[in-house]
Each structure stands twice: as structure tokens, then as C-alpha cells.
């Protein structure tokens, strides 16, 4: 092999490695974003607020609300858990420090440190 061919092969391998590796990261980031947007809707849309409240009153929580809101075909992301991650490439949702606050964390291979983190604080309940 000539030097140019070796360089091309190495560059192609790096691009392929980056593309495959970033796929999971992109999906994870979209999963965190989806959870954040879905919870934010529960703070501004009365129907979404009612759905979250219903989930909480029937023994569910923010995770079950988000999972129930996923589209049937081609969901953005499907691995949502509560509390702590049990496996790589999952989004964890847990209560935040304040009332009606949630912490959303997206974990990659390292279950000790999230790659993405968001906090959502809902306003006063829209349904009483």
C-alpha cells in the first residue's frame, strides 16, 4: 500500500468510527430533549398537565407519562428510567430539588456521569 492509500484508509476508518459512535449520542440527546419538551408541555398545556397528573395519581410518575406519550411508530428514543441508570444509553428522570421540578439526564457508556443534563421546573398546576 502506498502512503496515500494508508492515509485514506485511516481517515475513512475514523469517519466511520465517528459516525457510528455519534449515532447513539445523537439519539440520546434527542431522547433528553424529547423528555424535556414533553414535561414542559405539562406546565403550559392543560391537557398535558391533566395527563401527567393522571399518571401520578394512578401510581405512575414523569417516566410513565413520557413513555405513554411516545409515538407508536418510530419513537425518538425508548430507554427511559427513573432514579438511576441501569444500563448504558438511557435517559433517567427523577424529581428535582423543588416542587414540580424534574432532572433529566442522558447516560452513555459511563453510568456514573451523564452526557446530557436538563432541569425542568413546572409552574403552578394547571388542573386542580
C-alpha positions in Angstrom: 0.0 0.0 0.0 1.2 3.5 -0.7 1.3 6.2 1.9 -1.7 8.0 0.3 -3.8 4.8 0.4 -3.0 4.2 4.1 -3.9 7.8 5.0 -7.2 7.5 3.1 -8.0 4.2 4.9 -7.2 5.7 8.3 -9.3 8.8 7.5 -12.2 6.6 6.3 -11.9 4.4 9.4 -12.0 7.5 11.7 -15.1 8.9 9.9 -16.8 5.5 10.1 -15.9 5.2 13.8 -17.2 8.8 14.5 -20.4 8.2 12.5 -21.2 5.0 14.3 -20.3 6.4 17.7 -22.2 9.6 17.3 -25.4 7.8 16.3 -26.1 6.7 19.9 -25.1 10.1 21.2 -27.4 11.8 18.9 -30.3 9.5 19.8 -29.6 10.0 23.5 -29.5 13.8 23.1 -32.9 13.6 21.2 -34.3 11.5 24.0 -33.3 14.0 26.6 -34.7 16.8 24.5 -38.0 14.9 24.0 -38.4 14.3 27.7 -37.7 18.0 28.5 -40.2 19.2 25.9 -42.8 16.7 27.0 -42.5 17.8 30.6 -42.5 21.5 29.7 -45.8 20.9 27.9 -47.3 19.6 31.1 -46.5 23.0 32.6 -48.2 25.0 29.8 -50.8 22.8 28.2 -53.9 21.9 30.3 -54.4 18.6 28.5 -50.8 17.6 29.0 -51.0 18.7 32.6 -54.0 16.6 33.1 -52.3 13.6 31.6 -49.2 14.0 33.9 -51.5 14.4 36.9 -53.4 11.3 35.9 -50.2 9.3 35.6 -49.1 10.5 39.1 -52.5 9.8 40.7 -52.6 6.2 39.3 -49.2 5.2 40.7 -47.1 6.4 37.7 -44.7 9.3 37.5 -43.0 11.5 35.0 -41.3 8.5 33.3 -44.6 6.6 32.8 -46.1 9.9 31.4 -43.2 10.3 28.9 -43.2 6.7 27.8 -47.0 6.9 27.3 -46.5 10.0 25.1 -44.1 8.3 22.8 -45.4 7.8 19.2 -46.3 4.3 18.3 -44.1 4.2 15.2 -40.5 5.5 15.1 -40.2 6.9 18.6 -37.3 9.3 19.1 -35.9 7.3 22.0 -37.2 4.4 24.0 -35.0 3.8 27.0 -36.3 5.9 29.9 -35.8 5.0 33.5 -36.4 6.5 36.9 -33.8 7.4 39.6 -30.6 5.9 38.3 -29.4 4.3 35.1 -29.3 0.5 35.0 -27.8 0.2 31.5 -25.8 2.4 29.0 -27.6 4.7 26.6 -30.6 5.5 28.7 -32.4 8.7 29.9 -33.0 9.0 33.6 -35.8 11.2 35.0 -36.0 11.9 38.7 -37.6 14.6 40.9 -35.6 17.7 41.3 -34.9 19.7 44.5 -38.0 21.9 44.3 -41.7 21.2 43.9 -42.8 20.3 40.4 -39.1 20.1 39.3 -37.5 17.3 37.3 -34.0 16.4 36.5 -33.4 14.7 33.1 -30.0 13.0 32.5 -28.8 11.1 29.5 -26.2 8.5 30.1 -23.8 6.9 27.6 -21.4 4.1 28.4 -20.3 5.7 31.7 -23.2 5.2 34.1 -21.5 7.5 36.7 -21.6 10.7 34.7 -24.4 11.9 32.4 -23.5 13.2 28.9 -26.6 15.5 28.9 -28.5 17.0 31.8 -31.5 19.3 31.9 -33.8 20.6 34.6 -37.4 21.3 34.1 -39.4 23.3 36.6 -43.2 23.4 36.0 -45.2 26.3 37.1 -48.3 26.1 39.3 -50.6 23.2 38.5 -53.0 24.0 35.6 -55.5 21.5 36.9 -57.0 21.4 40.3 
